[in-house]
Amino acid sequence: MSFRTRLQSFVENRQKIQIWYGMGCHNTVTGRVLGVDHDHIDVESYSHESDGQIHIRRILVPLHLILHIDITTAEVGEEIEVYDSGEDNLSNNRNVKRSTGSVIDLPDAPRGYGVKILSQLNASYSNRFSRMTSGPGGIYFSCDGSVWFVDGTGQTSEYARIRGNCTISGLRFDRKGVLYVATIQGTIYKIDPNKSGRILAQLDGSKTGGGTFLSDIAIGPREEVYVANFPSNTGGIFKIDKGGEYEAIVGGPGNGTQGLLLDPDGFLWCLEHSSGSVVKRSFDGREISRISVADSDSFNFADGYDGNLTIDSLGRLYVTLGRQGCVIRINREGKAEEFLKGLVNPTGIAFGNDGALFVLEAGRSRVLRVAAQDKSERTTSAPMLN
């Protein structure tokens, strides 16, 4: 489904959404979509003012300034099944239910692979599920300001929560089990295995030539942290040392970076939105090579979480194309091919320790497990990247 078609569906369903928009600094507006034309989205916004009254106003948001859209209520007519673990599930919103474990029939599913639903998530958070990574004991993903853990049976529990009005846009564990978290607002958190956290750095996106919209994170071999910045097509990559000091190693127009990955050979792989390419870089940001993945329109321009990257133990790269609804695989010779089709806004992707590929399909609010049945395609485990 194209971005414009999805906006039109909001009009038809009277969907309530929250829009992040702007250049340099970010604004938000929450309300119902009244109409969409070639240049603007017409939103009926509600706000509680100091006089105790509810004020209604109409806001026209230029399409080219939209950075991200959150759905704030369930899709019309969609039933929500939940799994209540007795814990504080996603801020008491009872977000998760048990795994169905059912095999699903995806159109054009890769031959020799089995695809199962590991966990079905609350549909009211559709398209708010963002990044995914492997970590101690299983798979982790983010939704708004919380990090969630999924075990092998599909049971999901909250692992950590970032205080304040934050939206997590990147998460990655290092070798010691320390979790690094990036928020779109520019804050980098460091959370140890005992859940004790601190702020490592507060990044200023203007140093990459644009605003601040962090979109992914990777951990280097010496505990240095690399962070992708994606405000529209202007942005780049930051490098942060152990003390929290940072510098921009890539920046400027055309360098807006969505996905970020460190491979076992010590190279950074970056999804560059403006060109629709995966770019291989050295630790100092120097470009080594690039692989064209798809037209930039295939990526979700209004969602900086798109273009998530992972790698298997055979050295093949995988990248999500949210707007196109698929996962691309790049072999060691640099050839890109469609690997998994028929998805709705896949935003997260990661390999587990059992060698299976996990996909966070935000548009259908679920976690998929993709396992090779052909021995020649099997990977032994997720490669150690950090």
C-alpha positions in Angstrom: 0.0 0.0 0.0 1.5 3.4 -1.0 1.8 6.2 1.5 -0.9 8.3 -0.2 -3.3 5.3 -0.4 -2.8 4.7 3.3 -3.6 8.4 4.1 -6.7 8.1 2.0 -7.7 5.0 4.1 -7.4 7.2 7.2 -10.0 9.5 5.7 -12.4 6.7 4.9 -12.1 5.2 8.4 -12.0 8.5 10.3 -8.8 7.3 11.7 -7.2 9.2 14.6 -3.5 9.7 14.1 -0.5 11.6 15.4 1.7 13.3 12.8 5.4 14.3 13.3 6.3 17.0 10.8 8.7 19.9 10.2 12.2 20.7 9.1 15.0 21.3 11.6 12.6 21.2 14.6 9.6 18.8 14.9 6.0 19.6 15.5 3.2 17.2 16.3 -0.5 17.2 15.7 -3.1 14.7 16.8 -6.6 14.4 15.3 -8.7 12.8 12.6 -7.9 13.0 8.9 -10.5 14.9 6.8 -8.9 14.9 3.4 -5.7 14.4 1.4 -4.8 16.3 -1.8 -1.6 16.4 -3.8 0.2 18.7 -1.4 -1.4 18.5 2.1 -3.2 16.4 4.6 -6.2 18.1 6.3 -6.4 17.2 10.0 -9.2 18.0 12.5 -7.3 18.6 15.7 -8.6 18.6 19.3 -6.9 20.2 22.2 -7.7 20.9 25.9 -7.0 24.6 26.6 -6.4 26.3 30.0 -10.0 27.6 30.0 -11.2 24.0 30.4 -12.8 23.9 27.0 -12.0 21.5 24.1 -10.9 23.5 21.1 -11.2 22.2 17.5 -9.1 23.5 14.7 -8.2 22.5 11.2 -4.5 22.1 10.3 -3.1 21.6 6.8 0.2 19.7 7.0 2.4 19.7 3.9 3.0 16.1 2.7 6.7 16.8 2.1 7.2 17.8 5.7 5.7 14.6 7.3 8.4 12.6 9.1 6.4 9.9 10.9 2.7 8.9 11.6 1.5 7.1 14.6 -2.0 5.4 14.7 -3.5 6.3 18.1 -6.6 4.0 18.0 -7.3 0.5 16.6 -8.1 0.1 13.0 -11.9 0.2 12.5 -13.6 -3.2 12.6 -10.4 -5.1 13.7 -10.6 -7.3 16.8 -7.8 -7.2 19.3 -6.8 -10.3 21.1 -4.3 -9.8 24.0 -2.1 -11.9 26.1 -2.0 -10.7 29.7 1.1 -12.0 31.5 0.1 -10.3 34.8 2.9 -7.7 34.2 2.7 -4.1 33.1 2.1 -4.8 29.4 2.9 -1.7 27.3 1.9 0.9 29.9 -1.1 -1.2 31.1 -2.6 -1.3 27.5 -2.5 -5.1 27.4 -0.5 -5.1 24.2 0.5 -8.7 23.6 -1.1 -12.1 23.3 0.4 -15.6 23.1 1.9 -17.0 20.0 -0.4 -18.8 17.7 2.5 -20.7 16.2 0.5 -21.0 13.0 2.0 -21.4 9.6 0.9 -18.6 7.4 0.6 -18.5 3.6 2.4 -15.4 2.3 2.1 -14.8 -1.4 5.5 -15.5 -3.0 7.0 -16.9 0.2 10.6 -17.9 -0.4 10.9 -21.5 -1.5 12.4 -23.8 1.2 11.4 -21.5 4.1 8.6 -21.9 6.6 6.9 -18.7 7.9 5.1 -18.7 11.3 3.5 -16.1 13.5 5.6 -16.0 16.7 3.6 -13.3 18.4 0.4 -11.4 17.5 0.5 -7.9 19.0 -2.2 -5.4 19.8 -3.5 -3.9 16.6 -4.0 -0.5 18.3 -0.2 -0.1 18.1 0.0 -0.8 14.4 2.9 1.0 12.8 4.2 2.1 16.2 6.3 -1.0 16.5 9.7 0.0 15.2 13.2 -1.6 15.6 14.1 -5.2 16.3 17.4 -6.8 17.5 18.7 -10.0 18.9 19.8 -10.1 22.5 20.2 -12.3 25.6 17.7 -15.1 25.5 15.7 -14.1 22.4 14.4 -11.2 20.3 13.8 -7.6 21.4 11.7 -4.9 19.7 10.6 -1.3 20.5 7.2 0.4 20.7 7.0 4.1 21.6 9.2 4.4 24.7 9.5 0.8 25.7 11.7 -2.2 24.8 9.9 -5.6 24.7 11.3 -9.1 24.9 10.0 -12.1 22.9 11.0 -15.6 24.0 11.0 -18.7 21.9 7.3 -19.5 22.6 6.1 -16.0 21.6 5.5 -14.8 25.1 6.3 -11.1 25.3 7.2 -9.0 28.4 8.4 -5.5 28.9 12.2 -5.3 29.3 12.8 -1.6 29.8 11.0 1.7 29.5 12.4 5.1 28.7 10.8 7.8 30.8 9.3 10.9 29.3 7.7 11.5 25.9 10.3 9.5 23.9 10.0 7.3 20.8 12.7 4.6 20.5 14.1 4.4 17.0 17.1 2.1 17.5 18.3 -0.6 19.9 21.3 -2.9 20.0 23.1 -5.1 22.6 26.8 -5.3 23.0 28.8 -8.4 23.9 28.3 -7.8 27.6 24.6 -7.6 27.4 24.4 -3.8 27.7 21.6 -2.3 25.7 22.0 0.9 23.8 18.9 2.8 22.9 18.4 5.7 20.5 15.3 8.0 20.4 14.2 10.1 17.5 14.6 13.1 19.7 18.4 12.7 19.8 19.0 10.9 23.2 21.3 7.8 23.5 20.7 5.6 26.6 23.0 2.9 28.0 21.2 0.3 30.0 23.1 -2.5 31.8 21.8 -6.0 32.4 20.5 -5.0 35.9 18.3 -2.4 34.1 20.3 0.5 35.5 20.4 3.1 32.8 22.0 6.4 32.1 22.1 9.0 29.2 25.3 8.5 27.2 24.8 11.5 24.9 22.3 14.0 23.6 22.9 14.5 19.8 22.4 17.7 17.8 21.2 16.7 14.4 22.2 20.1 12.9 25.8 18.7 13.0 24.9 16.4 10.1 23.3 19.3 8.2 19.7 18.8 9.2 17.3 18.3 12.1 17.4 15.5 14.7 15.5 12.3 13.8 17.7 9.4 14.9 16.7 6.2 13.2 19.2 3.3 14.1 22.2 2.4 16.1 25.2 0.1 16.0 28.0 -0.8 18.5 31.6 -0.9 17.5 34.4 -3.2 18.7 35.8 -0.7 21.2 32.4 0.3 22.7 32.0 3.2 20.3 28.5 3.8 19.2 27.4 4.7 15.7 24.0 6.4 15.2 22.0 7.1 12.0 20.2 10.4 11.6 17.2 10.8 9.2 15.5 14.1 9.0 14.0 13.9 5.5 16.9 13.2 3.1 19.4 15.4 5.0 21.3 13.7 7.8 24.1 11.2 8.3 26.0 9.2 10.9 27.3 10.1 14.4 30.2 8.4 16.2 30.1 8.5 20.0 33.0 7.4 22.3 32.7 5.8 25.7 32.7 9.2 27.4 29.7 10.5 25.4 31.7 12.8 23.2 30.5 12.7 19.6 31.2 13.8 16.1 29.5 13.6 12.7 31.4 11.3 10.4 28.9 11.5 7.5 26.5 14.4 6.9 24.8 16.7 4.5 22.1 16.6 1.8 21.5 13.1 0.3 23.0 11.4 3.4 19.8 10.8 5.4 20.4 7.3 6.9 17.7 5.0 8.0 19.2 1.5 8.7 22.6 0.9 10.3 24.6 -2.3 10.8 28.1 -3.3 11.8 29.2 -6.6 10.1 31.6 -9.2 11.5 34.4 -7.9 9.2 34.3 -4.5 10.8 32.4 -2.4 8.2 29.4 -0.2 8.6 26.4 -0.8 6.3 23.9 2.0 5.9 20.6 2.4 4.2 20.7 5.7 2.3 17.2 6.8 1.6 17.7 9.3 -1.2 19.4 6.8 -3.5 17.7 3.6 -2.2 21.2 2.1 -1.7 22.9 0.1 0.9 26.3 1.8 1.4 29.4 0.0 2.9 31.6 2.4 4.9 34.7 2.3 7.1 34.6 3.3 10.7 35.6 6.9 9.8 32.6 7.2 7.4 34.5 6.7 4.2 32.4 5.1 1.4 33.8 1.8 0.2 31.0 0.5 -2.0 27.3 0.7 -2.6 24.5 -1.6 -3.7 21.3 -0.3 -5.3 18.4 -2.0 -3.5 15.3 -0.3 -4.8 13.9 3.1 -5.8 13.8 5.5 -2.8 9.9 5.5 -3.2 10.0 1.8 -2.1 11.0 3.0 1.4 8.6 4.6 3.8 9.7 8.3 3.6 7.4 9.3 6.4 8.8 6.6 8.7 12.5 6.8 9.6 12.3 3.3 11.0 12.3 1.8 7.6 15.4 0.2 6.0 16.3 -2.0 8.9 19.4 -4.2 8.3 20.6 -7.6 9.5 23.1 -10.2 8.3 23.2 -14.0 8.5 26.1 -16.2 9.2 26.6 -16.8 5.5 27.3 -13.1 5.0 24.1 -12.2 3.3 22.4 -8.8 4.1 18.7 -8.4 4.6 16.9 -5.0 4.4 13.2 -4.0 5.0 11.3 -2.0 2.4 8.3 -0.7 4.3 6.3 0.9 1.5 6.9 -2.0 -0.9 6.1 -4.5 1.9 9.0 -6.8 1.4 12.4 -7.9 2.6 15.4 -7.8 0.2 18.3 -10.1 0.5 21.8 -9.2 -0.8 24.2 -12.0 -1.5 28.0 -11.9 -0.9 28.4 -10.9 -4.6 26.3 -7.8 -4.1 23.2 -9.0 -6.0 19.9 -7.9 -4.5 16.7 -10.0 -4.7 13.3 -10.0 -3.2 13.3 -12.5 -0.4 10.0 -12.1 1.5 6.9 -10.4 -0.1 3.3 -9.8 0.9 4.1 -7.9 4.1 2.6 -4.7 5.5 5.1 -2.1 6.6 7.9 -4.4 8.0 10.0 -2.2 10.2 12.2 -4.6 12.2 14.4 -7.5 11.3 16.9 -9.7 13.2 18.5 -13.1 13.3 18.0 -15.2 16.4 20.6 -17.5 18.0 18.9 -20.5 16.4 19.6 -19.1 12.9 15.9 -18.1 12.2 15.0 -14.7 10.7 12.5 -12.7 12.7 10.5 -9.9 11.1 8.5 -7.2 12.9 5.6 -6.6 10.6 4.2 -3.3 12.0 1.3 -3.0 9.6 -0.2 -6.3 10.9 1.1 -5.9 14.4 3.0 -9.2 14.6 6.4 -10.9 14.9 7.1 -13.5 12.2 9.7 -16.3 12.4 11.2 -17.3 9.0 13.1 -20.6 9.2 15.0 -22.4 6.4 13.9 -25.9 5.7 16.5 -26.5 3.0 19.8 -27.4 4.6 21.8 -25.5 2.1 20.0 -22.3 3.2 20.3 -22.8 6.9 22.3 -20.4 9.0 23.8 -21.7 12.3 23.2 -18.6 14.4 23.2 -14.9 14.4 26.8 -13.7 13.7 28.4 -11.8 16.6 28.4 -8.2 15.3 29.7 -6.2 18.3 
